[in-house]
Amino acid sequence: LQDCGQLAQRLRAIGQRRSVVESAQRRKRAVRRSVYAAAAAVLLLAAGATAVFVRENKREQGRVSSARTEGLTELRTLVEQEKNFEAYTLARELEKVLPGDPTLAEYLDQVSSEINIHTTPEGAKVSYKPYSEPQREWIPIGATPLEMVRLPLGFYRFRLELDGYEPR
């Protein structure tokens, strides 16, 4: 080397290259840490989602089990007592938890039947309630024509409503 100035320049150049290399290595480590943190976050979210799914599945199994034991027992009692309206109402609630259950379908057939309701003109809103309970709220069925509508066996008051007509 020719003089101290050149030596100092070369050392500074080496230091700058070293600084560039160290900076690149720091960035690489930071990116690697970010990737690990993202992967850990994804794993934690997956574990949390799995825990929620398992908990909800157990809760649903409990509801189904309860409906099958307690609900069907209560329904059988109502059917035996010929309380068709109450049995029908309970059966419709149980259908939400036990869709396609053959025992439930059998009880439902015992306490209800399907009817057709037609009006002229069509489009009348149809509601019903037990005949012996005039104070009860009207239960909407739908708008005519109605085909194969399932209703509990018994005596009922029906109300038909259509714009331009008095309710009957």
Backbone as CSV, one residue per row, in Angstrom:
resi,resn,N_x,N_y,N_z,CA_x,CA_y,CA_z,C_x,C_y,C_z
1,LEU,0.841,-1.172,0.000,0.000,0.000,0.000,0.887,1.236,0.000
2,GLN,0.439,2.290,-0.619,1.288,3.445,-0.801,1.281,4.365,0.396
3,ASP,0.174,4.575,1.000,0.193,5.455,2.163,-0.971,5.148,3.089
4,CYS,-0.968,5.832,4.177,-2.006,5.630,5.211,-3.377,6.042,4.701
5,GLY,-3.436,7.030,3.828,-4.718,7.497,3.282,-5.400,6.404,2.476
6,GLN,-4.604,5.713,1.666,-5.174,4.627,0.862,-5.625,3.474,1.761
7,LEU,-4.829,3.217,2.776,-5.185,2.152,3.724,-6.503,2.491,4.417
8,ALA,-6.656,3.730,4.821,-7.880,4.161,5.491,-9.068,4.030,4.541
9,GLN,-8.859,4.387,3.256,-9.934,4.274,2.274,-10.356,2.821,2.083
10,ARG,-9.359,1.957,1.977,-9.674,0.531,1.794,-10.402,-0.034,3.002
11,LEU,-9.999,0.389,4.188,-10.669,-0.094,5.405,-12.110,0.413,5.450
12,ARG,-12.296,1.701,5.059,-13.664,2.227,5.023,-14.509,1.451,4.010
13,ALA,-13.980,1.137,2.838,-14.699,0.392,1.801,-15.087,-1.000,2.312
14,ILE,-14.116,-1.631,3.001,-14.399,-2.956,3.577,-15.498,-2.833,4.632
15,GLY,-15.423,-1.795,5.449,-16.433,-1.565,6.478,-17.806,-1.327,5.863
16,GLN,-17.824,-0.560,4.759,-19.108,-0.302,4.102,-19.688,-1.590,3.522
17,ARG,-18.822,-2.404,2.893,-19.306,-3.679,2.357,-19.806,-4.568,3.470
18,ARG,-19.076,-4.564,4.579,-19.483,-5.366,5.734,-20.824,-4.851,6.271
19,SER,-20.965,-3.528,6.302,-22.201,-2.916,6.783,-23.369,-3.286,5.864
20,VAL,-23.144,-3.293,4.544,-24.180,-3.678,3.592,-24.554,-5.136,3.802
21,VAL,-23.566,-6.000,3.983,-23.818,-7.431,4.190,-24.574,-7.640,5.499
22,GLU,-24.137,-6.961,6.564,-24.820,-7.096,7.855,-26.253,-6.583,7.776
23,SER,-26.477,-5.503,7.050,-27.811,-4.943,6.885,-28.702,-5.938,6.146
24,ALA,-28.178,-6.571,5.101,-28.938,-7.571,4.351,-29.266,-8.763,5.246
25,GLN,-28.288,-9.156,6.063,-28.515,-10.279,6.973,-29.589,-9.920,8.012
26,ARG,-29.565,-8.669,8.515,-30.585,-8.237,9.474,-31.977,-8.260,8.828
27,ARG,-32.050,-7.759,7.591,-33.342,-7.780,6.887,-33.826,-9.221,6.680
28,LYS,-32.913,-10.086,6.339,-33.255,-11.485,6.117,-33.786,-12.117,7.410
29,ARG,-33.113,-11.823,8.532,-33.580,-12.343,9.825,-34.947,-11.770,10.191
30,ALA,-35.171,-10.474,9.895,-36.452,-9.835,10.196,-37.574,-10.480,9.368
31,VAL,-37.285,-10.728,8.098,-38.287,-11.379,7.240,-38.572,-12.781,7.763
32,ARG,-37.532,-13.509,8.130,-37.693,-14.861,8.653,-38.549,-14.843,9.925
33,ARG,-38.277,-13.866,10.823,-39.080,-13.748,12.054,-40.540,-13.438,11.719
34,SER,-40.772,-12.578,10.731,-42.139,-12.240,10.326,-42.870,-13.469,9.791
35,VAL,-42.155,-14.271,8.997,-42.758,-15.494,8.461,-43.108,-16.441,9.600
36,TYR,-42.198,-16.607,10.557,-42.470,-17.488,11.708,-43.648,-16.963,12.527
37,ALA,-43.709,-15.641,12.712,-44.808,-15.052,13.484,-46.140,-15.265,12.763
38,ALA,-46.150,-15.092,11.452,-47.376,-15.304,10.685,-47.808,-16.769,10.759
39,ALA,-46.852,-17.678,10.647,-47.172,-19.107,10.730,-47.722,-19.447,12.111
40,ALA,-47.135,-18.880,13.146,-47.623,-19.124,14.509,-49.038,-18.577,14.673
41,ALA,-49.301,-17.403,14.113,-50.640,-16.812,14.199,-51.670,-17.697,13.492
42,VAL,-51.317,-18.216,12.323,-52.217,-19.103,11.588,-52.488,-20.365,12.402
43,LEU,-51.459,-20.935,13.006,-51.641,-22.134,13.830,-52.534,-21.854,15.033
44,LEU,-52.348,-20.697,15.665,-53.193,-20.341,16.806,-54.652,-20.160,16.383
45,LEU,-54.870,-19.509,15.249,-56.232,-19.340,14.752,-56.873,-20.682,14.428
46,ALA,-56.114,-21.567,13.812,-56.642,-22.893,13.482,-56.989,-23.665,14.748
47,ALA,-56.129,-23.584,15.756,-56.398,-24.271,17.023,-57.646,-23.696,17.688
48,GLY,-57.785,-22.388,17.666,-58.965,-21.749,18.254,-60.241,-22.133,17.523
49,ALA,-60.180,-22.139,16.195,-61.357,-22.517,15.406,-61.740,-23.966,15.674
50,THR,-60.750,-24.830,15.798,-61.021,-26.237,16.101,-61.678,-26.381,17.461
51,ALA,-61.201,-25.643,18.440,-61.784,-25.711,19.784,-63.236,-25.247,19.765
52,VAL,-63.516,-24.172,19.050,-64.893,-23.670,18.954,-65.780,-24.699,18.256
53,PHE,-65.280,-25.292,17.169,-66.054,-26.300,16.446,-66.372,-27.490,17.339
54,VAL,-65.389,-27.970,18.066,-65.602,-29.124,18.954,-66.623,-28.784,20.030
55,ARG,-66.505,-27.595,20.625,-67.443,-27.188,21.671,-68.869,-27.097,21.124
56,GLU,-69.032,-26.462,19.962,-70.360,-26.319,19.367,-70.930,-27.674,18.960
57,ASN,-70.075,-28.557,18.469,-70.524,-29.891,18.083,-71.031,-30.659,19.297
58,LYS,-70.316,-30.552,20.414,-70.761,-31.216,21.643,-72.079,-30.622,22.130
59,ARG,-72.212,-29.297,22.025,-73.451,-28.631,22.442,-74.621,-29.122,21.591
60,GLU,-74.403,-29.215,20.276,-75.450,-29.679,19.369,-75.806,-31.137,19.666
61,GLN,-74.809,-31.962,19.939,-75.081,-33.357,20.292,-75.910,-33.428,21.570
62,GLY,-75.652,-32.543,22.514,-76.431,-32.487,23.746,-77.875,-32.102,23.474
63,ARG,-78.075,-31.136,22.585,-79.438,-30.720,22.222,-80.188,-31.866,21.559
64,VAL,-79.513,-32.573,20.661,-80.152,-33.683,19.958,-80.491,-34.790,20.944
65,SER,-79.556,-35.099,21.820,-79.792,-36.149,22.815,-80.955,-35.775,23.726
66,SER,-80.982,-34.537,24.175,-82.065,-34.065,25.036,-83.404,-34.100,24.301
67,ALA,-83.420,-33.669,23.055,-84.652,-33.692,22.273,-85.133,-35.123,22.086
68,ARG,-84.184,-36.016,21.835,-84.564,-37.404,21.585,-85.119,-38.056,22.851
69,THR,-84.532,-37.797,24.003,-85.014,-38.447,25.224,-86.166,-37.675,25.849
70,GLU,-85.925,-36.459,26.264,-86.950,-35.678,26.972,-88.068,-35.214,26.050
71,GLY,-87.699,-34.694,24.875,-88.697,-34.149,23.955,-89.656,-35.211,23.453
72,LEU,-89.125,-36.348,23.006,-90.001,-37.400,22.497,-90.833,-38.024,23.610
73,THR,-90.295,-38.076,24.825,-91.081,-38.583,25.957,-92.260,-37.660,26.234
74,GLU,-92.002,-36.363,26.258,-93.087,-35.397,26.476,-94.096,-35.458,25.338
75,LEU,-93.620,-35.609,24.112,-94.506,-35.698,22.956,-95.397,-36.935,23.057
76,ARG,-94.816,-38.061,23.441,-95.600,-39.297,23.593,-96.723,-39.091,24.619
77,THR,-96.390,-38.421,25.720,-97.391,-38.151,26.762,-98.527,-37.295,26.209
78,LEU,-98.199,-36.242,25.455,-99.230,-35.374,24.870,-100.092,-36.136,23.864
79,VAL,-99.468,-37.027,23.088,-100.218,-37.829,22.122,-101.179,-38.755,22.862
80,GLU,-100.684,-39.408,23.908,-101.529,-40.324,24.696,-102.696,-39.588,25.352
81,GLN,-102.485,-38.324,25.733,-103.542,-37.517,26.352,-104.447,-36.859,25.310
82,GLU,-104.167,-37.116,24.036,-104.914,-36.557,22.905,-104.923,-35.031,22.916
83,LYS,-103.819,-34.455,23.340,-103.648,-33.001,23.288,-102.947,-32.683,21.965
84,ASN,-103.744,-32.760,20.896,-103.187,-32.678,19.545,-102.495,-31.350,19.245
85,PHE,-103.116,-30.248,19.649,-102.516,-28.945,19.353,-101.153,-28.805,20.031
86,GLU,-101.087,-29.149,21.319,-99.823,-29.055,22.063,-98.788,-30.030,21.507
87,ALA,-99.238,-31.248,21.178,-98.326,-32.253,20.624,-97.787,-31.789,19.271
88,TYR,-98.669,-31.241,18.449,-98.259,-30.740,17.139,-97.232,-29.611,17.285
89,THR,-97.505,-28.677,18.196,-96.593,-27.545,18.416,-95.220,-28.045,18.874
90,LEU,-95.200,-28.978,19.812,-93.929,-29.540,20.285,-93.232,-30.302,19.167
91,ALA,-93.979,-31.077,18.399,-93.386,-31.857,17.311,-92.709,-30.947,16.286
92,ARG,-93.335,-29.821,15.964,-92.731,-28.876,15.012,-91.419,-28.299,15.556
93,GLU,-91.364,-28.055,16.850,-90.115,-27.578,17.462,-89.049,-28.676,17.437
94,LEU,-89.453,-29.893,17.733,-88.507,-31.011,17.735,-87.975,-31.304,16.333
95,GLU,-88.789,-31.044,15.302,-88.348,-31.262,13.918,-87.100,-30.446,13.582
96,LYS,-86.964,-29.289,14.220,-85.799,-28.432,13.964,-84.518,-29.093,14.463
97,VAL,-84.634,-29.896,15.521,-83.462,-30.543,16.123,-83.318,-31.982,15.630
98,LEU,-84.442,-32.619,15.294,-84.437,-34.023,14.881,-85.046,-34.199,13.485
99,PRO,-84.498,-33.545,12.476,-85.105,-33.673,11.149,-85.028,-35.121,10.658
100,GLY,-86.155,-35.603,10.129,-86.175,-36.950,9.569,-86.284,-38.068,10.590
101,ASP,-86.491,-37.740,11.868,-86.588,-38.780,12.890,-87.887,-39.576,12.679
102,PRO,-87.793,-40.905,12.518,-88.991,-41.693,12.221,-90.006,-41.720,13.364
103,THR,-89.548,-41.732,14.609,-90.468,-41.718,15.747,-91.233,-40.405,15.782
104,LEU,-90.541,-39.323,15.578,-91.184,-38.008,15.540,-92.204,-37.944,14.409
105,ALA,-91.847,-38.456,13.238,-92.771,-38.452,12.095,-94.030,-39.258,12.412
106,GLU,-93.864,-40.380,13.103,-95.015,-41.210,13.474,-95.955,-40.456,14.417
107,TYR,-95.389,-39.791,15.425,-96.215,-39.000,16.349,-96.908,-37.857,15.616
108,LEU,-96.185,-37.204,14.723,-96.755,-36.081,13.976,-97.940,-36.549,13.130
109,ASP,-97.838,-37.735,12.528,-98.946,-38.287,11.745,-100.161,-38.589,12.622
110,GLN,-99.924,-38.924,13.879,-101.034,-39.254,14.783,-101.816,-38.019,15.236
111,VAL,-101.165,-36.867,15.247,-101.819,-35.674,15.806,-102.140,-34.602,14.766
112,SER,-101.884,-34.888,13.488,-102.115,-33.862,12.472,-102.493,-34.502,11.149
113,SER,-102.942,-33.665,10.243,-103.214,-34.122,8.878,-102.928,-32.968,7.928
114,GLU,-102.888,-33.304,6.645,-102.615,-32.292,5.633,-103.919,-31.878,4.959
115,ILE,-104.061,-30.567,4.728,-105.265,-30.053,4.075,-104.866,-29.105,2.946
116,ASN,-105.822,-28.844,2.074,-105.659,-27.860,1.006,-106.621,-26.715,1.296
117,ILE,-106.191,-25.490,1.045,-107.059,-24.323,1.237,-106.987,-23.476,-0.025
118,HIS,-108.158,-23.268,-0.649,-108.248,-22.471,-1.874,-109.270,-21.362,-1.660
119,THR,-109.017,-20.207,-2.220,-109.962,-19.093,-2.165,-110.091,-18.476,-3.551
120,THR,-111.208,-17.801,-3.753,-111.390,-17.020,-4.969,-111.733,-15.608,-4.525
121,PRO,-110.912,-14.645,-4.802,-109.649,-14.726,-5.522,-108.536,-15.323,-4.643
122,GLU,-107.458,-15.719,-5.311,-106.310,-16.277,-4.599,-105.544,-15.167,-3.885
123,GLY,-104.644,-15.574,-2.993,-103.774,-14.619,-2.316,-104.229,-14.224,-0.924
124,ALA,-105.297,-14.836,-0.434,-105.772,-14.514,0.914,-104.786,-15.069,1.940
125,LYS,-104.489,-14.270,2.955,-103.634,-14.710,4.053,-104.490,-15.526,5.013
126,VAL,-104.013,-16.730,5.341,-104.779,-17.646,6.182,-104.085,-17.798,7.528
127,SER,-104.878,-17.693,8.613,-104.389,-17.902,9.976,-105.390,-18.798,10.692
128,TYR,-104.952,-19.413,11.778,-105.860,-20.249,12.559,-105.512,-20.171,14.037
129,LYS,-106.457,-20.664,14.880,-106.213,-20.841,16.305,-107.240,-21.842,16.822
130,PRO,-106.941,-22.490,17.948,-107.897,-23.467,18.480,-109.255,-22.811,18.746
131,TYR,-110.318,-23.517,18.406,-111.669,-22.986,18.568,-111.972,-22.656,20.028
132,SER,-111.449,-23.478,20.932,-111.736,-23.286,22.360,-110.907,-22.178,22.996
133,GLU,-110.038,-21.533,22.229,-109.173,-20.480,22.765,-109.285,-19.201,21.919
134,PRO,-110.421,-18.525,21.980,-110.595,-17.327,21.141,-109.621,-16.199,21.491
135,GLN,-109.076,-16.196,22.695,-108.141,-15.142,23.104,-106.725,-15.382,22.556
136,ARG,-106.447,-16.560,22.080,-105.108,-16.900,21.580,-104.784,-16.088,20.320
137,GLU,-103.500,-15.825,20.131,-103.032,-15.131,18.920,-103.292,-16.009,17.691
138,TRP,-103.553,-15.357,16.563,-103.709,-16.079,15.309,-102.360,-16.634,14.882
139,ILE,-102.363,-17.842,14.352,-101.142,-18.497,13.879,-101.175,-18.468,12.350
140,PRO,-100.247,-17.746,11.727,-100.273,-17.650,10.259,-99.885,-18.985,9.600
141,ILE,-100.577,-19.281,8.508,-100.281,-20.493,7.735,-99.606,-20.114,6.424
142,GLY,-100.165,-19.104,5.736,-99.626,-18.705,4.439,-100.721,-18.072,3.606
143,ALA,-100.432,-17.892,2.336,-101.392,-17.284,1.413,-101.906,-18.343,0.441
144,THR,-103.186,-18.231,0.106,-103.809,-19.200,-0.793,-103.323,-19.001,-2.220
145,PRO,-103.286,-20.088,-2.977,-103.725,-21.442,-2.653,-102.676,-22.165,-1.798
146,LEU,-103.148,-22.928,-0.847,-102.267,-23.712,0.025,-102.530,-25.194,-0.245
147,GLU,-101.478,-25.916,-0.515,-101.583,-27.343,-0.816,-100.835,-28.142,0.243
148,MET,-101.496,-29.171,0.732,-100.876,-30.119,1.658,-100.254,-29.425,2.874
149,VAL,-101.018,-28.526,3.474,-100.577,-27.824,4.680,-100.912,-28.712,5.881
150,ARG,-99.924,-28.955,6.721,-100.131,-29.824,7.885,-100.641,-28.981,9.053
151,LEU,-101.767,-29.426,9.632,-102.361,-28.764,10.795,-102.717,-29.822,11.833
152,PRO,-102.729,-29.429,13.107,-103.102,-30.392,14.154,-104.566,-30.794,14.029
153,LEU,-104.870,-32.030,14.408,-106.257,-32.493,14.418,-107.023,-31.726,15.486
154,GLY,-108.271,-31.365,15.196,-109.090,-30.667,16.176,-109.998,-29.660,15.513
155,PHE,-110.622,-28.827,16.338,-111.525,-27.786,15.855,-110.801,-26.447,15.939
156,TYR,-110.883,-25.670,14.843,-110.129,-24.422,14.759,-110.963,-23.306,14.171
157,ARG,-110.593,-22.103,14.551,-111.124,-20.896,13.931,-110.114,-20.523,12.839
158,PHE,-110.623,-20.150,11.680,-109.762,-19.720,10.585,-110.082,-18.276,10.259
159,ARG,-109.053,-17.539,9.896,-109.238,-16.150,9.478,-108.596,-15.995,8.106
160,LEU,-109.360,-15.400,7.189,-108.872,-15.137,5.837,-108.827,-13.626,5.645
161,GLU,-107.689,-13.136,5.176,-107.523,-11.694,4.969,-107.024,-11.441,3.553
162,LEU,-107.675,-10.474,2.900,-107.258,-10.077,1.565,-107.606,-8.606,1.406
163,ASP,-106.682,-7.823,0.877,-106.929,-6.390,0.672,-108.224,-6.195,-0.101
164,GLY,-109.055,-5.279,0.395,-110.320,-4.981,-0.259,-111.474,-5.806,0.294
165,TYR,-111.180,-6.731,1.221,-112.213,-7.577,1.812,-112.123,-7.489,3.328
166,GLU,-113.268,-7.690,3.996,-113.240,-7.751,5.460,-112.697,-9.106,5.889
167,PRO,-111.881,-9.125,6.953,-111.350,-10.415,7.423,-112.499,-11.333,7.845
168,ARG,-112.390,-12.592,7.523,-113.388,-13.597,7.925,-112.679,-14.769,8.525
